[in-house]
Amino acid sequence: MGMNFNVGEIISMDLPTSDLELVRENEKIEDDKERGLTFHCELYDTEIVRKLAQAFLPGLSTACVNNTTGDMFRNPGSVAADIRKEMVDYLTQRSERFVAESVVLEGDLVSDHPYDIISNMVDDFASLKLNLFSRVSGWLLSEKREDKIDDFVQEMEISGFWLLDRREAVAQILVKNVDLKNIFHCDKKFNTAEELAEHVVNCGFRTMNCTNEGCSIVFCASHLEKHDSACPFKIIPCEQQCSENVMRREMDRHCITVCRMKSVSCPFYAVGCQSTMPHFRIQQHCSDNLLSHLLYTLKTIHKGGSEEDLKKRVDQIVESSSGGLADARDARSLILKVKDVEAKLGPLEVKVSEKVSEEPNKAGENSSEEPIEAFNKGGEQSEEDKIGGEKSTETINKVGEELSSIQV
């Protein structure tokens, strides 16, 4: 299980290949033997190996559940040891044949990434363990089945049934077998142990531990820059360019809570000031704009007051407050202070001319209605008015006739 496959033997045994390919492969093997390149670097991509090792338990659990579904005399735990051995043998053999299979499939491979390749092999193995009951029942798609698989995974983790380091040892072999492009493991060979030792010190696949306090991630030396750019425990300068250095994982909270450079609205936004500024400039902004904030506040208190009257009121309040208004940190506190000062100053004074002009306007409004009504009555007589006019004319005529008869 721990031996690497021989590419030349696999190809010659499983597939008809051209003589040229076989010659080239055999020549490579012979050259290695002649040069004595017997010391191989065994380093690999620790991130991929760890990720694969973590995928083995769910795969094993699925296979065990599939194999015991509907069986009253067996449970997943009773077959776990045997199925684990079968799984390791299956994955090893499949990975050793992968080079030959990839030649047959040519461009049909969905992915050439070791994790995807081996994960598919794990799924295939789990499917092979389906018993007759599992195949004919609809239970395969039920939530109960998924819960049972998850529960058995947790049970194996708690009991230490298949330790992580042992799973990683298996994953390491599988990665080397399917990594055709030598991207995820080192394929260097050397003449002597001394040459190998010198290489290991500088190999890009050598294991490194993160130096940031709190981080326990292990990675390859070639991934140092990548990890460093994303490590949540690294201390970095504030993204909003304040003077603080903050742990990357705490950056968002810092920027929206305590950072002096966070953007905030003016404390007097509620009364009309629409300014935004860095948090540390609030005090200076309030100090520089005291008069305008006071004017906004008076407009809120005395709605409808003229701009000129309110500005005069601002001057009166400033003179009477003896500098106490500068302590107000928001609209509410300033309104309370202004009302206290105004209680001493008395009602807001407005221009007399405006009062006088208002009274004639009101009188004009009332008087203007009367002429309009009179005009309407004079312009169009009603039926009653017409009848009344005719009666008055008849009365005058009768009186005239009586006077004339007396004179005769």
C-alpha positions as CSV (number, residue, x, y, z in Angstrom):
1,M,0.0,0.0,0.0
2,G,2.8,2.4,0.7
3,M,4.8,1.8,-2.5
4,N,4.5,4.2,-5.4
5,F,3.4,2.9,-8.8
6,N,5.9,2.5,-11.7
7,V,4.6,4.5,-14.6
8,G,6.4,2.4,-17.2
9,E,5.1,-0.9,-15.9
10,I,1.5,0.3,-15.6
11,I,1.4,1.6,-19.2
12,S,3.1,-1.5,-20.7
13,M,0.8,-3.8,-18.7
14,D,-2.6,-2.2,-19.1
15,L,-2.5,-0.3,-22.3
16,P,-1.2,-0.8,-25.8
17,T,1.2,2.1,-26.3
18,S,3.6,3.1,-29.0
19,D,7.1,1.6,-29.0
20,L,8.5,5.1,-28.8
21,E,6.7,5.9,-25.5
22,L,7.9,2.6,-24.0
23,V,11.4,3.2,-25.0
24,R,11.5,6.7,-23.6
25,E,10.0,5.5,-20.3
26,N,12.4,2.5,-20.1
27,E,15.3,4.8,-20.9
28,K,14.4,7.1,-18.1
29,I,14.2,4.2,-15.6
30,E,17.6,2.9,-16.8
31,D,19.1,6.3,-16.6
32,D,18.0,6.8,-13.1
33,K,19.5,3.4,-12.1
34,E,22.7,4.2,-13.8
35,R,23.1,7.5,-12.2
36,G,22.2,6.1,-8.8
37,L,19.2,8.4,-8.2
38,T,17.8,6.3,-5.4
39,F,17.1,9.1,-2.8
40,H,13.7,10.5,-3.4
41,C,12.2,13.7,-1.8
42,E,9.0,12.5,0.0
43,L,7.6,16.0,0.7
44,Y,4.0,16.9,-0.4
45,D,1.4,19.6,-0.2
46,T,0.2,19.4,3.4
47,E,-3.0,21.4,2.7
48,I,-4.3,18.9,0.1
49,V,-3.3,15.9,2.1
50,R,-5.0,17.3,5.2
51,K,-8.2,18.1,3.2
52,L,-8.3,14.6,1.7
53,A,-7.7,12.9,5.1
54,Q,-10.7,14.8,6.5
55,A,-12.9,13.5,3.6
56,F,-12.1,9.9,4.3
57,L,-14.3,9.6,7.4
58,P,-17.6,10.8,5.7
59,G,-16.8,8.4,2.8
60,L,-16.2,5.5,5.1
61,S,-19.3,6.3,7.1
62,T,-21.4,6.4,3.9
63,A,-20.0,3.0,2.8
64,C,-20.8,1.5,6.2
65,V,-24.3,2.8,6.3
66,N,-25.0,1.7,2.7
67,N,-23.7,-1.8,3.6
68,T,-25.9,-2.3,6.7
69,T,-29.1,-0.6,5.7
70,G,-32.1,-2.8,6.5
71,D,-29.9,-5.4,8.3
72,M,-31.3,-6.1,11.7
73,F,-28.1,-8.0,12.9
74,R,-25.5,-5.5,11.8
75,N,-24.8,-1.8,12.3
76,P,-22.2,0.6,10.7
77,G,-19.8,0.1,13.7
78,S,-19.7,-3.7,13.3
79,V,-18.4,-3.5,9.7
80,A,-16.3,-0.4,10.0
81,A,-12.9,-2.1,10.4
82,D,-13.4,-4.4,7.4
83,I,-14.7,-1.8,5.2
84,R,-11.9,0.6,6.1
85,K,-9.4,-2.0,4.9
86,E,-11.3,-2.5,1.7
87,M,-11.5,1.2,1.2
88,V,-7.8,1.8,1.5
89,D,-7.0,-1.1,-0.8
90,Y,-9.6,0.1,-3.3
91,L,-8.2,3.7,-3.3
92,T,-4.6,2.6,-3.6
93,Q,-5.3,0.3,-6.5
94,R,-7.4,2.9,-8.3
95,S,-4.8,5.6,-7.8
96,E,-2.0,3.3,-9.1
97,R,-4.1,2.7,-12.2
98,F,-5.0,6.3,-12.6
99,V,-2.3,7.1,-15.1
100,A,-3.5,4.3,-17.4
101,E,-7.1,5.3,-16.9
102,S,-6.4,8.9,-17.7
103,V,-4.7,7.9,-21.0
104,V,-7.9,5.9,-21.9
105,L,-10.2,8.8,-20.9
106,E,-8.0,11.4,-22.6
107,G,-10.0,14.6,-22.4
108,D,-12.9,13.2,-20.5
109,L,-11.5,14.0,-17.1
110,V,-13.6,16.6,-15.3
111,S,-10.7,17.7,-13.2
112,D,-7.0,16.9,-12.8
113,H,-6.9,18.2,-9.2
114,P,-5.9,15.4,-6.8
115,Y,-8.6,16.2,-4.3
116,D,-11.4,16.0,-7.0
117,I,-9.9,12.8,-8.4
118,I,-9.6,11.0,-5.1
119,S,-13.0,12.3,-3.8
120,N,-14.6,10.7,-6.8
121,M,-12.9,7.4,-6.0
122,V,-14.2,7.6,-2.5
123,D,-17.8,8.2,-3.8
124,D,-17.4,5.3,-6.1
125,F,-16.3,3.0,-3.3
126,A,-19.3,4.0,-1.1
127,S,-21.6,3.3,-4.0
128,L,-20.2,-0.2,-4.4
129,K,-21.2,-0.9,-0.8
130,L,-24.9,-0.4,-1.5
131,N,-26.8,-3.6,-0.4
132,L,-30.0,-4.9,-2.1
133,F,-32.2,-3.1,0.4
134,S,-30.5,0.2,-0.2
135,R,-30.8,-0.2,-3.9
136,V,-34.5,-0.9,-4.1
137,S,-35.7,1.5,-1.3
138,G,-36.2,5.2,-1.5
139,W,-34.4,5.5,1.8
140,L,-31.2,6.6,0.1
141,L,-32.6,10.1,-0.4
142,S,-34.1,10.5,3.0
143,E,-32.9,12.9,5.7
144,K,-32.7,10.0,8.1
145,R,-29.9,8.4,6.1
146,E,-27.9,11.7,6.1
147,D,-28.3,12.0,9.8
148,K,-27.2,8.5,10.4
149,I,-24.0,9.1,8.3
150,D,-23.2,12.3,10.2
151,D,-23.8,10.6,13.5
152,F,-21.4,7.7,12.6
153,V,-18.8,10.2,11.5
154,Q,-18.9,11.9,14.9
155,E,-18.8,8.6,16.7
156,M,-15.6,7.6,14.8
157,E,-14.0,11.0,15.5
158,I,-14.8,10.8,19.3
159,S,-13.6,7.1,19.6
160,G,-10.4,7.8,17.5
161,F,-11.3,4.9,15.2
162,W,-9.2,6.2,12.3
163,L,-6.7,8.8,13.6
164,L,-5.9,11.8,11.4
165,D,-2.2,11.1,11.0
166,R,-2.9,7.6,9.7
167,R,-5.4,9.0,7.3
168,E,-2.9,11.6,6.1
169,A,-0.4,8.8,5.5
170,V,-2.8,7.2,3.1
171,A,-3.7,10.5,1.5
172,Q,-0.1,11.3,0.9
173,I,0.4,8.1,-1.2
174,L,-2.8,8.7,-3.2
175,V,-1.8,12.3,-4.0
176,K,1.6,11.2,-5.3
177,N,-0.1,8.5,-7.4
178,V,-2.6,10.8,-9.2
179,D,-0.5,14.1,-9.3
180,L,0.6,13.7,-12.9
181,K,1.9,17.2,-13.2
182,N,3.9,17.0,-10.0
183,I,2.2,20.2,-8.7
184,F,1.3,18.8,-5.3
185,H,4.3,16.8,-4.4
186,C,8.1,16.9,-4.9
187,D,9.5,14.4,-7.5
188,K,13.2,15.3,-7.0
189,K,15.7,12.4,-6.8
190,F,19.3,12.5,-5.6
191,N,22.5,10.4,-5.7
192,T,23.3,10.7,-2.0
193,A,21.5,11.2,1.3
194,E,23.5,14.4,1.8
195,E,22.1,15.9,-1.4
196,L,18.6,15.0,-0.4
197,A,19.1,16.5,3.1
198,E,20.4,19.7,1.5
199,H,17.4,19.8,-0.8
200,V,14.8,19.2,1.9
201,V,15.9,22.3,3.8
202,N,15.0,24.4,0.8
203,C,12.2,22.4,-0.8
204,G,9.1,24.3,-1.6
205,F,7.0,21.5,-0.1
206,R,8.7,21.6,3.3
207,T,6.3,22.0,6.2
208,M,6.0,25.4,7.9
209,N,4.0,26.6,10.9
210,C,2.5,30.0,10.9
211,T,4.3,32.4,13.2
212,N,1.3,34.6,14.0
213,E,0.1,34.1,17.5
214,G,-3.1,32.1,17.7
215,C,-2.7,30.4,14.2
216,S,-2.1,26.7,14.1
217,I,-2.2,26.2,10.4
218,V,0.5,24.1,8.8
219,F,1.4,24.7,5.1
220,C,4.0,24.3,2.5
221,A,6.8,26.8,2.2
222,S,5.6,27.6,-1.3
223,H,2.3,28.7,0.2
224,L,3.8,31.1,2.8
225,E,3.0,34.2,0.8
226,K,-0.6,33.0,0.1
227,H,-1.2,32.2,3.7
228,D,0.4,35.4,5.0
229,S,-1.9,37.4,2.8
230,A,-5.0,35.8,4.3
231,C,-4.1,34.6,7.8
232,P,-6.8,35.8,10.2
233,F,-4.4,36.1,13.1
234,K,-1.8,38.4,11.4
235,I,-1.5,41.9,12.8
236,I,-1.9,44.5,10.1
237,P,-2.3,48.3,9.8
238,C,-5.8,49.6,10.0
239,E,-7.6,49.5,6.7
240,Q,-9.0,53.0,7.3
241,Q,-5.4,54.3,8.0
242,C,-5.7,55.1,11.6
243,S,-2.6,54.7,13.7
244,E,-3.7,51.3,15.1
245,N,-2.4,47.8,14.1
246,V,-5.2,45.3,14.3
247,M,-5.5,41.5,13.9
248,R,-7.0,40.8,10.5
249,R,-9.9,38.8,11.9
250,E,-10.9,41.8,14.1
251,M,-10.5,44.4,11.4
252,D,-14.2,44.8,10.5
253,R,-15.2,45.2,14.1
254,H,-12.5,47.7,14.7
255,C,-13.4,49.8,11.6
256,I,-17.1,50.1,12.6
257,T,-16.7,50.5,16.3
258,V,-13.5,52.1,17.8
259,C,-11.5,53.3,14.8
260,R,-11.0,57.0,15.0
261,M,-11.1,57.2,11.2
262,K,-14.5,55.6,10.8
263,S,-17.0,57.9,8.9
264,V,-19.8,59.3,11.0
265,S,-22.7,61.7,10.6
266,C,-22.8,65.0,12.5
267,P,-24.4,64.6,16.0
268,F,-26.7,67.4,14.9
269,Y,-28.0,65.5,11.9
270,A,-31.5,65.3,13.5
271,V,-31.9,69.1,13.3
272,G,-30.5,69.6,9.8
273,C,-26.7,69.3,9.6
274,Q,-25.9,66.8,6.9
275,S,-22.1,66.8,7.3
276,T,-20.1,63.5,7.6
277,M,-16.5,63.2,8.9
278,P,-14.0,60.9,10.5
279,H,-14.9,60.1,14.1
280,F,-11.9,62.0,15.6
281,R,-13.0,65.3,13.9
282,I,-16.5,65.5,15.6
283,Q,-15.4,67.7,18.4
284,Q,-13.6,70.1,16.1
285,H,-16.6,70.1,13.7
286,C,-19.0,70.9,16.5
287,S,-16.8,73.7,17.8
288,D,-16.3,75.3,14.4
289,N,-20.1,75.1,13.5
290,L,-21.7,76.0,16.8
291,L,-23.6,79.0,15.4
292,S,-25.0,77.0,12.4
293,H,-26.0,74.2,14.8
294,L,-27.7,76.7,17.1
295,L,-29.6,78.1,14.1
296,Y,-30.7,74.6,13.1
297,T,-31.9,74.1,16.6
298,L,-33.9,77.3,16.7
299,K,-35.6,76.5,13.4
300,T,-36.7,73.2,15.0
301,I,-38.0,75.0,18.2
302,H,-39.5,78.0,16.4
303,K,-41.0,76.6,13.3
304,G,-42.0,79.3,10.9
305,G,-39.7,81.9,12.4
306,S,-38.0,84.2,9.9
307,E,-34.3,83.7,9.2
308,E,-33.5,87.2,10.3
309,D,-35.3,86.9,13.7
310,L,-33.7,83.5,14.4
311,K,-30.2,84.9,13.6
312,K,-30.8,87.7,16.1
313,R,-32.0,85.1,18.6
314,V,-28.7,83.2,18.0
315,D,-26.7,86.3,19.0
316,Q,-28.9,86.8,22.1
317,I,-28.5,83.2,23.2
318,V,-24.7,83.2,22.6
319,E,-24.3,86.3,24.7
320,S,-26.5,84.9,27.5
321,S,-25.1,81.4,27.7
322,S,-21.6,82.4,28.8
323,G,-20.0,79.6,26.6
324,G,-22.1,76.8,28.1
325,L,-23.5,75.8,24.7
326,A,-20.1,74.4,23.6
327,D,-20.6,71.5,26.0
328,A,-23.6,70.2,24.0
329,R,-22.6,67.0,22.2
330,D,-25.8,66.3,20.3
331,A,-29.1,67.9,19.1
332,R,-31.0,66.8,22.2
333,S,-28.6,68.3,24.7
334,L,-28.4,71.6,22.7
335,I,-32.2,71.9,22.5
336,L,-32.4,71.6,26.3
337,K,-29.7,74.2,26.8
338,V,-31.3,76.6,24.3
339,K,-34.7,76.3,26.0
340,D,-33.1,77.0,29.4
341,V,-31.6,80.2,28.0
342,E,-34.7,81.2,26.2
343,A,-36.7,80.9,29.4
344,K,-34.6,83.7,30.7
345,L,-34.7,85.8,27.5
346,G,-38.5,85.6,27.1
347,P,-40.5,85.0,23.9
348,L,-38.9,85.4,20.5
349,E,-39.2,88.9,19.2
350,V,-40.4,89.5,15.7
351,K,-40.4,92.6,13.6
352,V,-43.3,95.1,14.2
353,S,-43.7,95.8,10.5
354,E,-44.5,92.2,9.9
355,K,-47.2,92.3,12.7
356,V,-48.8,95.5,11.2
357,S,-48.7,94.1,7.7
358,E,-50.4,90.9,8.9
359,E,-53.4,92.8,10.5
360,P,-54.4,94.7,7.3
361,N,-54.1,91.6,5.4
362,K,-56.5,89.9,7.6
363,A,-58.9,92.9,7.5
364,G,-58.5,93.0,3.8
365,E,-59.4,89.4,3.5
366,N,-62.6,90.0,5.4
367,S,-63.6,93.2,3.6
368,S,-62.8,91.8,0.2
369,E,-65.4,89.2,0.7
370,E,-68.2,91.8,1.3
371,P,-67.7,93.7,-2.0
372,I,-67.6,90.5,-3.8
373,E,-71.0,89.5,-2.3
374,A,-72.4,93.0,-2.9
375,F,-71.1,92.8,-6.5
376,N,-72.8,89.5,-7.0
377,K,-76.1,90.8,-5.6
378,G,-76.0,93.9,-7.7
379,G,-75.1,92.1,-10.9
380,E,-77.7,89.4,-10.8
381,Q,-81.0,90.1,-9.0
382,S,-82.8,87.2,-7.5
383,E,-86.5,86.5,-8.0
384,E,-87.5,87.9,-4.6
385,D,-85.7,91.1,-5.4
386,K,-87.6,91.4,-8.7
387,I,-91.0,90.8,-7.0
388,G,-90.2,93.3,-4.2
389,G,-89.3,96.0,-6.8
390,E,-92.5,95.5,-8.7
391,K,-94.6,95.9,-5.5
392,S,-92.9,99.1,-4.5
393,T,-93.6,100.6,-8.0
394,E,-97.3,99.8,-7.7
395,T,-97.5,101.4,-4.2
396,I,-95.9,104.6,-5.5
397,N,-98.4,104.8,-8.4
398,K,-101.4,104.3,-6.1
399,V,-100.2,107.0,-3.7
400,G,-99.8,109.4,-6.7
401,E,-103.4,108.7,-7.8
402,E,-104.8,109.4,-4.4
403,L,-102.9,112.8,-4.1
404,S,-104.2,113.9,-7.6
405,S,-107.9,113.1,-6.6
406,I,-107.6,115.1,-3.4
407,Q,-106.3,118.2,-5.3
408,V,-109.2,118.0,-7.8
